[in-house]
Amino acid sequence: MNRKNPQSNTFRPRLSLGPILYYWPADVVFRFYECIAQSQVDIVYLGETVCSKRRALKPDAWLQLAEMLVQAGKQVVLSTMTLLEASSEVSAMRKICSNDQYLVEANDMAAVQMMSGKRHFVTGPAVNIYNSRTLSVLAASGLKRWTLPVELSNQTLVSLHQDRPDGVETEVFVFGRLPLAYSARCFTARAHNLPKDDCQFRCLDYPDGLMLRTREDESFLVLNGIQTQSARTQNLIGEIDTFIDFQVDVLRISPQSKFTEQVIDTFHARITGDITSDDAANRLKKYTLSGECDGYWHGQPGMEVVGSCATGKDNARDCA
């Protein structure tokens, strides 16, 4: 479905805010979403996707936030866990998938199977949609919107779009630390010599994850409980014109502990043409926590800087 900008009469992507990937206290989460309700984001994903031990918010609290965001004019999507390891997690996934009020983001194939043929759903970046055949199979099962896996390139997106089923929207992860892998082991607990079952909720100490550095003291990866993230922040602000040309429906921003609203404002201003690509790239450098990258999007190693981050710089390495 195309959206037209009445001023320029061109296709205009919507902005989404992905689920919070970190463990924040309940009061911080509520204040965060109160600010998001007043932001320019169109779609908000809610729920815990990383670790079921993170129970700062109960299901009713998530629904309370959802209602508040809907009243503010946002589309709310409830997200499921990415890695299911216990029957209690399967039960929680079933409850989310069976809700009849909100669209659901399936982050693993169990959730896809749960909703297949019953209702529309969205797939997150952890669901491996690598070819047009997979996209077609899921579309026949009820797929409404799919998110490009973060490790795939713009050329893969072009290939998939050539055979994209009618009525299926595309979403791209455009800003945030990249979710790279999930494991049964909790790396944050291990870093503190604690067992996973007695982690003492150490993730609360790292609102943007625990940075892992090399012996040369270079940032390498971020540990976020059972999730491993990129140390650098993917920033595709310089690709907005490409997204418009490709008619990518939704651009996803991943929450961080500070500056999320400013990041949203910058992307919105770039989409509407209120600022130039160079101005947007320079503005976002102030809001990026630990360097930038865009390698995967350009078919290169993910940690590299190829295009947008280097805007306005004599040497792309200045962005690292």
Residue frames as qw, qx, qy, qz and C-alpha x, y, z in Angstrom:
[[0.000, 0.889, 0.457, 0.000, 0.00, 0.00, 0.00],
 [0.452, 0.329, 0.002, 0.829, 1.50, 3.30, -1.06],
 [0.217, -0.816, -0.364, 0.393, 1.45, 6.46, 1.03],
 [0.448, 0.613, 0.191, 0.622, 1.84, 9.75, -0.80],
 [0.318, -0.407, -0.229, 0.825, 3.47, 12.88, 0.56],
 [0.286, 0.830, 0.476, -0.049, 1.01, 15.61, -0.45],
 [0.070, -0.881, 0.176, 0.433, 3.79, 18.17, -0.80],
 [0.080, -0.543, 0.704, 0.451, 6.12, 16.18, -3.05],
 [0.843, 0.280, -0.055, -0.455, 3.66, 13.57, -4.34],
 [0.453, 0.428, -0.781, 0.033, 6.18, 10.79, -3.68],
 [0.809, -0.277, -0.518, -0.015, 6.09, 7.55, -1.73],
 [0.148, -0.674, 0.442, -0.573, 6.71, 8.08, 1.98],
 [0.570, -0.059, -0.798, 0.185, 7.77, 5.28, 4.37],
 [0.595, -0.730, -0.103, -0.320, 6.34, 5.05, 7.88],
 [0.151, 0.541, -0.690, 0.456, 8.55, 4.94, 10.98],
 [0.834, -0.395, -0.354, -0.151, 8.39, 2.15, 13.52],
 [0.182, -0.672, 0.607, -0.384, 9.97, 1.74, 16.95],
 [0.665, 0.074, -0.743, -0.021, 11.10, -1.80, 17.64],
 [0.757, -0.589, -0.279, -0.051, 10.71, -3.54, 21.00],
 [0.228, -0.837, 0.460, -0.188, 13.03, -2.52, 23.83],
 [0.823, 0.250, -0.502, 0.085, 15.85, -5.06, 23.65],
 [0.275, 0.337, -0.645, 0.628, 17.31, -4.23, 27.08],
 [0.473, -0.528, -0.688, 0.153, 16.14, -4.65, 30.68],
 [0.012, 0.401, -0.136, 0.906, 14.89, -1.35, 32.05],
 [0.040, 0.234, 0.750, -0.617, 12.99, -0.75, 35.32],
 [0.132, 0.628, 0.761, 0.097, 9.21, -0.45, 34.99],
 [0.024, -0.857, -0.238, 0.457, 9.12, 3.27, 35.77],
 [0.169, -0.475, 0.490, 0.711, 11.75, 3.94, 33.11],
 [0.190, 0.234, 0.850, 0.432, 9.75, 1.96, 30.54],
 [0.076, 0.774, 0.617, -0.121, 6.55, 3.87, 31.32],
 [0.075, -0.801, 0.042, 0.593, 8.27, 7.27, 31.07],
 [0.251, -0.229, 0.682, 0.648, 9.91, 6.18, 27.82],
 [0.146, 0.411, 0.821, 0.369, 6.64, 5.27, 26.15],
 [0.012, 0.835, 0.410, -0.366, 4.91, 8.40, 27.45],
 [0.085, -0.643, 0.332, 0.685, 7.50, 10.32, 25.43],
 [0.196, -0.002, 0.836, 0.512, 7.13, 8.00, 22.44],
 [0.205, 0.649, 0.726, -0.101, 3.37, 8.64, 22.44],
 [0.105, 0.895, 0.111, -0.419, 4.14, 12.26, 21.56],
 [0.324, -0.434, 0.587, 0.602, 6.76, 11.41, 18.92],
 [0.499, 0.499, -0.310, -0.637, 6.54, 11.17, 15.13],
 [0.068, -0.166, 0.974, 0.139, 6.77, 7.37, 15.08],
 [0.609, -0.004, -0.334, -0.719, 3.84, 5.57, 13.43],
 [0.885, -0.118, -0.423, -0.154, 4.18, 1.98, 14.71],
 [0.236, -0.630, 0.624, -0.396, 5.33, 0.78, 18.15],
 [0.751, 0.012, -0.660, -0.023, 6.36, -2.80, 18.96],
 [0.462, -0.603, 0.382, -0.526, 5.79, -3.79, 22.60],
 [0.967, -0.207, -0.027, -0.145, 6.94, -6.72, 24.71],
 [0.444, -0.642, 0.614, 0.120, 9.93, -8.70, 25.89],
 [0.828, 0.487, -0.216, -0.174, 11.75, -10.46, 23.07],
 [0.343, 0.620, -0.671, 0.217, 15.07, -11.45, 24.67],
 [0.267, 0.116, -0.869, 0.399, 14.72, -13.03, 28.14],
 [0.524, -0.539, -0.550, -0.365, 11.66, -14.27, 30.03],
 [0.546, -0.367, -0.507, 0.557, 13.35, -13.52, 33.37],
 [0.090, 0.057, -0.026, 0.994, 12.86, -9.83, 32.63],
 [0.200, -0.596, -0.767, -0.131, 9.52, -9.35, 34.34],
 [0.113, -0.138, -0.264, 0.948, 9.61, -5.69, 35.33],
 [0.481, 0.111, -0.081, -0.866, 6.33, -5.33, 33.44],
 [0.455, 0.175, 0.851, -0.193, 3.49, -7.82, 33.72],
 [0.219, 0.343, 0.755, 0.514, 1.25, -8.57, 30.71],
 [0.016, -0.842, -0.534, 0.074, -1.44, -6.17, 31.97],
 [0.246, -0.740, 0.082, 0.620, 1.13, -3.37, 32.14],
 [0.269, -0.089, 0.643, 0.712, 2.14, -3.95, 28.51],
 [0.087, 0.595, 0.739, 0.304, -1.55, -3.80, 27.55],
 [0.155, -0.856, -0.302, 0.389, -1.91, -0.57, 29.50],
 [0.241, -0.511, 0.364, 0.740, 0.93, 0.92, 27.50],
 [0.225, 0.225, 0.777, 0.544, -0.61, -0.38, 24.29],
 [0.025, 0.786, 0.617, 0.005, -3.90, 1.35, 25.03],
 [0.204, -0.801, -0.027, 0.563, -2.11, 4.60, 25.82],
 [0.256, -0.300, 0.570, 0.721, -0.19, 4.46, 22.52],
 [0.176, 0.461, 0.787, 0.370, -3.29, 3.63, 20.48],
 [0.046, -0.871, -0.433, 0.228, -5.04, 6.63, 21.97],
 [0.206, -0.706, 0.239, 0.634, -2.05, 8.70, 20.79],
 [0.628, 0.672, -0.106, -0.378, -2.65, 7.48, 17.24],
 [0.003, -0.548, 0.819, 0.168, 0.05, 4.79, 17.06],
 [0.885, 0.070, -0.372, -0.271, -0.32, 1.32, 15.62],
 [0.464, -0.564, 0.642, -0.234, 0.68, -1.17, 18.33],
 [0.803, 0.234, -0.534, -0.123, 2.22, -4.57, 17.60],
 [0.727, -0.559, 0.359, -0.174, 2.82, -7.14, 20.36],
 [0.444, 0.596, -0.669, -0.023, 6.16, -8.94, 20.02],
 [0.963, -0.247, -0.065, -0.080, 6.89, -12.54, 20.98],
 [0.565, -0.631, 0.486, 0.215, 10.11, -14.03, 22.39],
 [0.475, 0.664, -0.511, -0.268, 12.85, -14.88, 19.93],
 [0.405, 0.265, -0.870, 0.098, 14.23, -17.99, 21.64],
 [0.772, -0.386, -0.004, -0.505, 11.82, -20.28, 23.51],
 [0.300, 0.386, -0.834, 0.256, 13.43, -22.53, 26.12],
 [0.100, 0.063, 0.848, -0.517, 10.66, -23.45, 28.58],
 [0.035, -0.513, -0.833, -0.204, 7.01, -24.43, 28.57],
 [0.098, -0.733, -0.405, 0.537, 6.16, -21.22, 30.43],
 [0.055, -0.445, 0.330, 0.831, 7.63, -19.23, 27.54],
 [0.026, -0.192, -0.833, -0.518, 5.55, -21.20, 25.06],
 [0.088, -0.657, -0.727, 0.181, 2.45, -20.48, 27.15],
 [0.073, -0.672, -0.099, 0.730, 3.22, -16.74, 27.15],
 [0.032, -0.194, 0.613, 0.765, 3.72, -16.86, 23.38],
 [0.020, -0.423, -0.875, -0.234, 0.34, -18.56, 22.95],
 [0.059, -0.734, -0.509, 0.446, -1.40, -15.81, 24.92],
 [0.034, -0.548, 0.218, 0.807, 0.16, -13.10, 22.78],
 [0.005, 0.045, -0.780, -0.624, -0.67, -14.90, 19.54],
 [0.068, -0.490, -0.864, -0.091, -4.27, -15.51, 20.58],
 [0.016, 0.511, 0.320, -0.798, -5.04, -11.90, 21.46],
 [0.350, 0.595, 0.663, 0.291, -7.77, -10.47, 19.22],
 [0.030, -0.940, -0.199, 0.275, -6.95, -6.78, 19.62],
 [0.059, -0.848, 0.394, 0.350, -3.39, -6.19, 18.40],
 [0.776, 0.535, -0.335, -0.012, -1.25, -7.32, 15.51],
 [0.814, -0.494, 0.275, 0.134, 1.53, -9.72, 16.56],
 [0.335, 0.748, -0.569, -0.063, 5.22, -9.74, 15.61],
 [0.991, -0.121, 0.049, 0.024, 6.35, -13.37, 15.40],
 [0.008, -0.843, 0.538, 0.026, 10.03, -13.63, 16.26],
 [0.220, -0.300, 0.922, 0.109, 10.36, -17.37, 15.77],
 [0.366, 0.010, -0.742, -0.562, 8.65, -20.04, 13.67],
 [0.108, -0.320, -0.893, 0.299, 6.65, -21.37, 16.63],
 [0.183, 0.508, 0.327, -0.775, 4.71, -18.10, 16.72],
 [0.310, 0.286, -0.521, -0.742, 4.35, -18.18, 12.94],
 [0.259, -0.116, -0.941, -0.183, 2.90, -21.68, 13.13],
 [0.012, 0.389, 0.727, -0.566, 0.57, -20.63, 15.96],
 [0.283, 0.569, 0.173, -0.753, -1.01, -17.90, 13.80],
 [0.007, -0.177, 0.756, 0.630, -0.70, -19.52, 10.38],
 [0.183, -0.314, -0.809, -0.461, -4.02, -19.52, 8.57],
 [0.261, -0.623, -0.685, 0.272, -5.79, -17.88, 11.52],
 [0.060, -0.956, -0.180, 0.222, -4.82, -14.20, 11.49],
 [0.501, 0.775, -0.164, 0.349, -2.41, -11.70, 10.01],
 [0.720, -0.603, 0.034, 0.342, 1.04, -11.35, 11.58],
 [0.252, 0.904, -0.342, 0.050, 4.39, -9.58, 11.21],
 [0.926, -0.067, -0.144, 0.343, 7.80, -11.26, 11.22],
 [0.315, -0.906, 0.202, 0.195, 10.75, -9.73, 13.05],
 [0.337, 0.775, -0.525, -0.101, 14.37, -9.62, 11.86],
 [0.369, -0.413, 0.827, -0.097, 15.19, -12.94, 13.56],
 [0.800, 0.304, 0.487, -0.177, 12.90, -14.90, 11.23],
 [0.337, -0.362, 0.628, 0.601, 15.05, -16.06, 8.32],
 [0.628, 0.681, 0.343, -0.155, 13.31, -14.89, 5.17],
 [0.383, -0.496, 0.504, 0.594, 16.09, -15.22, 2.61],
 [0.102, -0.001, 0.750, 0.653, 14.24, -15.86, -0.64],
 [0.435, -0.011, -0.207, -0.876, 11.01, -15.19, -2.49],
 [0.566, -0.171, -0.774, -0.225, 9.70, -18.72, -1.99],
 [0.312, -0.264, -0.710, 0.573, 9.80, -18.34, 1.80],
 [0.147, 0.145, 0.136, -0.969, 8.10, -14.97, 1.50],
 [0.511, -0.057, -0.505, -0.693, 5.33, -16.47, -0.63],
 [0.508, -0.225, -0.827, 0.078, 4.77, -19.40, 1.75],
 [0.186, -0.292, -0.573, 0.743, 4.47, -17.09, 4.74],
 [0.268, 0.066, -0.128, -0.953, 2.22, -14.69, 2.80],
 [0.553, -0.172, -0.677, -0.455, -0.16, -17.58, 2.14],
 [0.479, -0.294, -0.755, 0.338, -0.15, -18.26, 5.89],
 [0.243, -0.874, -0.421, 0.025, -1.17, -14.71, 6.80],
 [0.534, -0.228, -0.023, 0.814, 2.01, -12.61, 6.66],
 [0.132, 0.938, 0.317, -0.051, 1.14, -8.90, 6.60],
 [0.157, 0.932, -0.309, 0.106, 4.62, -7.39, 6.97],
 [0.931, -0.080, -0.100, 0.342, 8.11, -8.86, 7.02],
 [0.217, -0.926, 0.270, 0.149, 11.32, -7.40, 8.37],
 [0.699, 0.581, -0.393, 0.136, 14.49, -7.86, 6.33],
 [0.862, -0.381, -0.098, 0.321, 17.04, -9.89, 8.37],
 [0.158, -0.945, 0.154, 0.244, 19.75, -7.46, 9.40],
 [0.544, -0.406, 0.584, 0.446, 22.55, -9.43, 7.73],
 [0.587, 0.478, 0.580, 0.300, 21.04, -9.16, 4.24],
 [0.276, -0.214, 0.224, 0.910, 21.96, -6.52, 1.67],
 [0.385, 0.514, 0.077, -0.763, 20.05, -4.04, -0.45],
 [0.328, 0.292, -0.730, -0.523, 20.57, -6.30, -3.46],
 [0.054, -0.181, -0.975, 0.115, 18.80, -9.14, -1.64],
 [0.243, 0.497, 0.492, -0.672, 15.94, -6.77, -0.88],
 [0.370, 0.446, -0.352, -0.735, 15.67, -5.83, -4.56],
 [0.237, 0.099, -0.928, -0.270, 15.55, -9.50, -5.50],
 [0.027, 0.330, 0.878, -0.346, 12.82, -10.25, -2.95],
 [0.274, 0.501, 0.230, -0.788, 10.78, -7.24, -4.01],
 [0.246, 0.230, -0.656, -0.675, 10.62, -8.47, -7.60],
 [0.446, -0.208, -0.828, -0.270, 8.33, -11.29, -6.45],
 [0.093, 0.007, 0.631, -0.771, 6.85, -9.75, -3.30],
 [0.022, -0.486, -0.867, -0.110, 3.27, -11.03, -2.84],
 [0.150, -0.568, -0.261, -0.766, 0.48, -8.50, -3.12],
 [0.586, -0.698, -0.205, -0.356, -0.54, -6.96, 0.17],
 [0.826, -0.343, -0.191, 0.405, 2.72, -7.79, 1.99],
 [0.003, -0.982, 0.140, -0.130, 4.64, -4.83, 3.42],
 [0.786, 0.202, -0.305, 0.498, 8.41, -4.59, 3.89],
 [0.410, -0.909, 0.064, -0.041, 10.24, -3.26, 6.95],
 [0.705, 0.406, -0.331, 0.479, 13.96, -2.51, 7.28],
 [0.644, -0.644, -0.177, 0.374, 16.02, -2.11, 10.47],
 [0.435, 0.774, 0.030, 0.460, 17.55, 1.34, 9.89],
 [0.029, 0.698, -0.406, 0.589, 18.94, 2.49, 13.25],
 [0.755, -0.540, 0.231, -0.293, 20.22, 0.68, 16.32],
 [0.208, -0.494, 0.844, 0.022, 22.64, -1.94, 17.50],
 [0.655, 0.179, -0.572, -0.459, 22.12, -5.00, 15.36],
 [0.789, -0.266, 0.465, -0.302, 20.69, -8.13, 17.03],
 [0.324, 0.550, -0.728, -0.248, 23.13, -10.75, 15.75],
 [0.534, 0.045, -0.844, -0.019, 22.59, -13.98, 17.68],
 [0.674, -0.480, 0.166, -0.537, 20.76, -15.67, 20.56],
 [0.431, 0.261, -0.844, 0.185, 22.02, -18.43, 22.83],
 [0.713, -0.501, -0.479, -0.105, 20.75, -20.63, 25.65],
 [0.617, -0.240, -0.346, 0.665, 23.61, -19.20, 27.74],
 [0.087, -0.978, -0.185, -0.031, 23.34, -15.80, 29.42],
 [0.654, 0.378, -0.164, 0.634, 26.55, -13.97, 28.59],
 [0.146, -0.742, 0.158, -0.634, 25.88, -11.08, 30.97],
 [0.820, -0.533, 0.099, -0.183, 25.53, -13.47, 33.91],
 [0.927, 0.071, -0.052, 0.364, 28.66, -15.34, 32.80],
 [0.365, 0.654, -0.180, 0.638, 30.61, -12.08, 32.70],
 [0.358, -0.653, 0.325, -0.583, 29.84, -11.74, 36.42],
 [0.215, 0.211, -0.932, 0.199, 30.58, -15.41, 37.19],
 [0.527, 0.051, 0.502, -0.684, 26.92, -16.04, 37.89],
 [0.248, 0.193, 0.928, 0.201, 24.77, -18.95, 36.71],
 [0.162, -0.267, -0.497, -0.810, 21.92, -18.11, 34.36],
 [0.465, -0.557, -0.666, -0.171, 19.31, -19.28, 36.89],
 [0.469, -0.736, -0.287, 0.395, 20.74, -16.90, 39.51],
 [0.500, 0.486, 0.158, 0.699, 21.74, -13.97, 37.33],
 [0.278, -0.549, -0.375, 0.693, 20.64, -11.41, 39.96],
 [0.322, 0.863, 0.387, 0.027, 19.21, -9.43, 37.05],
 [0.487, -0.432, 0.194, 0.734, 22.58, -7.95, 36.19],
 [0.333, 0.468, 0.527, 0.625, 21.15, -6.74, 32.86],
 [0.152, -0.923, -0.353, 0.016, 19.58, -3.90, 34.86],
 [0.476, -0.657, 0.141, 0.568, 23.11, -2.51, 35.28],
 [0.295, -0.164, 0.571, 0.748, 23.52, -2.14, 31.51],
 [0.441, 0.602, 0.387, -0.542, 20.66, -0.11, 29.97],
 [0.576, 0.684, -0.269, -0.356, 22.34, -0.39, 26.56],
 [0.970, 0.158, -0.166, 0.087, 24.05, -3.74, 27.00],
 [0.635, -0.649, 0.311, 0.280, 27.53, -4.70, 28.20],
 [0.483, 0.797, -0.339, -0.127, 30.30, -3.66, 25.80],
 [0.915, -0.163, 0.259, 0.262, 32.81, -6.36, 24.92],
 [0.192, 0.912, -0.327, -0.155, 36.26, -5.05, 23.93],
 [0.881, 0.319, -0.262, 0.231, 39.33, -6.62, 22.37],
 [0.739, -0.390, -0.110, 0.538, 42.75, -6.68, 24.01],
 [0.365, 0.217, 0.153, 0.892, 43.51, -3.58, 21.96],
 [0.037, 0.452, 0.490, -0.744, 40.53, -1.94, 23.75],
 [0.238, 0.033, -0.465, -0.852, 38.45, -1.71, 20.60],
 [0.641, 0.122, 0.416, -0.634, 34.69, -2.19, 20.87],
 [0.017, 0.156, -0.931, -0.330, 33.75, -5.56, 19.39],
 [0.361, -0.403, -0.769, -0.342, 30.29, -6.78, 20.46],
 [0.366, -0.351, 0.320, -0.800, 27.62, -5.94, 23.02],
 [0.240, -0.145, -0.951, 0.129, 26.36, -8.60, 25.44],
 [0.464, -0.198, 0.055, -0.862, 22.67, -8.32, 26.26],
 [0.774, -0.121, 0.467, -0.410, 21.75, -11.36, 28.31],
 [0.746, 0.081, 0.643, 0.156, 21.33, -14.25, 25.86],
 [0.564, 0.796, 0.210, 0.067, 21.51, -11.86, 22.92],
 [0.560, -0.280, 0.242, 0.741, 24.67, -10.73, 21.15],
 [0.316, 0.909, 0.237, -0.130, 24.57, -7.35, 19.42],
 [0.602, 0.520, -0.010, 0.605, 26.87, -5.31, 17.24],
 [0.438, -0.420, -0.262, 0.750, 29.03, -2.82, 19.11],
 [0.034, -0.103, 0.218, 0.970, 28.34, -0.17, 16.51],
 [0.421, 0.507, 0.500, -0.562, 24.96, 1.25, 15.62],
 [0.372, 0.340, 0.684, 0.527, 23.55, 0.55, 12.18],
 [0.116, 0.660, 0.186, -0.719, 22.64, 3.90, 10.67],
 [0.407, 0.311, 0.692, 0.509, 20.95, 3.99, 7.27],
 [0.114, 0.774, 0.290, -0.551, 19.81, 7.63, 7.34],
 [0.004, 0.528, -0.473, -0.705, 21.73, 8.22, 4.11],
 [0.092, 0.075, 0.920, 0.373, 19.61, 5.59, 2.32],
 [0.351, 0.460, 0.523, -0.626, 16.22, 7.32, 2.65],
 [0.456, 0.512, -0.301, -0.662, 16.04, 8.09, -1.08],
 [0.224, 0.202, -0.929, -0.213, 16.82, 4.44, -1.78],
 [0.159, 0.255, 0.875, -0.380, 14.05, 3.29, 0.54],
 [0.439, 0.537, 0.194, -0.694, 11.63, 5.59, -1.26],
 [0.400, 0.442, -0.616, -0.515, 12.77, 4.26, -4.65],
 [0.166, 0.056, -0.984, 0.001, 12.40, 0.66, -3.40],
 [0.583, -0.389, -0.226, -0.676, 9.03, 1.55, -1.82],
 [0.394, -0.063, -0.814, 0.422, 10.00, 0.12, 1.56],
 [0.373, -0.686, -0.486, -0.392, 6.89, 0.55, 3.67],
 [0.601, -0.794, -0.051, -0.080, 8.36, 0.82, 7.18],
 [0.463, 0.549, -0.491, 0.494, 11.72, 1.91, 8.62],
 [0.765, -0.551, -0.331, 0.031, 12.53, 0.49, 12.06],
 [0.077, 0.694, -0.458, 0.550, 14.41, 2.35, 14.80],
 [0.721, -0.247, -0.616, 0.200, 15.59, 0.31, 17.79],
 [0.395, -0.892, -0.062, -0.210, 15.21, 1.96, 21.23],
 [0.594, 0.195, -0.468, 0.625, 18.24, 3.06, 23.20],
 [0.413, -0.545, -0.571, 0.454, 18.38, 4.46, 26.74],
 [0.059, -0.711, -0.115, 0.691, 18.78, 8.05, 25.56],
 [0.060, 0.437, -0.415, -0.796, 18.22, 10.17, 22.45],
 [0.315, 0.294, 0.881, 0.195, 15.58, 7.84, 20.95],
 [0.254, 0.814, 0.443, -0.278, 13.12, 10.70, 20.46],
 [0.022, 0.777, -0.312, -0.547, 15.81, 12.79, 18.75],
 [0.252, -0.153, 0.855, 0.426, 16.64, 9.90, 16.43],
 [0.310, 0.568, 0.762, -0.003, 12.96, 9.58, 15.51],
 [0.150, 0.877, 0.148, -0.432, 12.70, 13.32, 14.86],
 [0.117, -0.586, 0.567, 0.567, 15.77, 13.21, 12.62],
 [0.261, 0.115, 0.896, 0.340, 14.47, 10.34, 10.50],
 [0.254, 0.727, 0.617, -0.163, 11.05, 11.97, 10.23],
 [0.063, 0.842, -0.086, -0.529, 12.58, 15.27, 9.14],
 [0.158, -0.370, 0.739, 0.540, 14.66, 13.49, 6.50],
 [0.290, 0.352, 0.876, 0.154, 11.67, 11.50, 5.18],
 [0.198, 0.841, 0.455, -0.215, 9.57, 14.65, 4.86],
 [0.561, 0.536, 0.170, 0.608, 12.44, 16.50, 3.19],
 [0.258, -0.960, -0.097, -0.050, 12.79, 19.10, 5.93],
 [0.356, -0.768, 0.474, 0.242, 16.54, 18.43, 6.21],
 [0.593, 0.590, -0.515, -0.186, 19.17, 17.16, 3.79],
 [0.954, -0.037, -0.285, 0.091, 20.89, 13.81, 3.97],
 [0.506, 0.365, -0.425, 0.656, 24.16, 15.44, 5.09],
 [0.288, -0.504, 0.274, -0.767, 22.42, 17.41, 7.83],
 [0.884, -0.295, -0.075, -0.354, 20.61, 14.29, 9.04],
 [0.872, 0.114, -0.369, 0.300, 23.82, 12.23, 9.10],
 [0.280, 0.417, -0.414, 0.759, 25.69, 14.89, 11.02],
 [0.523, -0.476, 0.147, -0.692, 22.83, 15.32, 13.48],
 [0.940, -0.204, -0.201, -0.186, 22.62, 11.59, 14.22],
 [0.619, 0.324, -0.537, 0.472, 26.30, 11.40, 15.14],
 [0.165, -0.447, 0.441, -0.760, 25.40, 13.19, 18.39],
 [0.761, -0.206, 0.202, -0.581, 22.83, 10.52, 19.23],
 [0.877, 0.199, -0.436, -0.032, 24.81, 7.39, 18.38],
 [0.724, -0.670, 0.146, -0.073, 26.22, 5.59, 21.41],
 [0.631, -0.491, 0.527, 0.288, 29.32, 3.81, 20.09],
 [0.102, -0.352, 0.687, 0.628, 30.12, 4.48, 16.46],
 [0.697, 0.429, 0.116, -0.563, 28.19, 3.67, 13.30],
 [0.300, -0.170, 0.867, 0.360, 28.11, 0.96, 10.63],
 [0.677, 0.441, 0.098, -0.581, 26.20, 0.06, 7.47],
 [0.051, -0.429, 0.839, 0.332, 28.26, -2.77, 6.02],
 [0.403, 0.216, 0.887, -0.066, 25.56, -5.45, 5.81],
 [0.458, 0.717, 0.309, -0.425, 23.26, -3.18, 3.83],
 [0.348, 0.778, -0.392, -0.346, 26.00, -2.77, 1.22],
 [0.961, 0.214, -0.174, -0.027, 26.92, -6.47, 1.08],
 [0.373, 0.577, -0.573, 0.446, 30.08, -6.00, 3.17],
 [0.460, -0.179, -0.740, 0.457, 31.07, -7.12, 6.69],
 [0.255, -0.799, -0.526, -0.141, 28.48, -5.64, 9.02],
 [0.484, -0.689, -0.164, 0.514, 30.89, -3.60, 11.16],
 [0.449, 0.055, 0.296, 0.841, 32.22, -1.66, 8.18],
 [0.168, 0.736, 0.225, -0.617, 31.26, 1.86, 7.13],
 [0.490, 0.237, 0.634, 0.550, 30.47, 2.12, 3.45],
 [0.131, 0.590, 0.491, 0.628, 27.94, 4.82, 2.72],
 [0.234, -0.844, -0.323, -0.359, 25.70, 6.95, 4.90],
 [0.649, -0.676, -0.137, 0.321, 27.89, 7.16, 7.99],
 [0.609, -0.094, 0.181, 0.766, 30.78, 8.58, 6.00],
 [0.190, 0.813, 0.373, 0.405, 28.69, 11.53, 4.76],
 [0.143, -0.963, 0.043, -0.223, 30.44, 14.79, 5.46],
 [0.677, -0.612, 0.353, 0.206, 33.69, 13.10, 6.49],
 [0.310, 0.734, -0.557, -0.234, 37.01, 12.99, 4.68],
 [0.260, 0.268, -0.927, 0.034, 37.62, 9.47, 5.95],
 [0.710, -0.335, -0.437, -0.438, 34.92, 6.93, 6.79],
 [0.624, -0.112, -0.657, 0.407, 36.95, 5.71, 9.76],
 [0.029, -0.249, 0.307, -0.918, 36.09, 8.97, 11.56],
 [0.655, -0.317, -0.212, -0.652, 32.65, 7.48, 12.13],
 [0.738, -0.096, -0.660, 0.101, 33.93, 4.53, 14.14]]
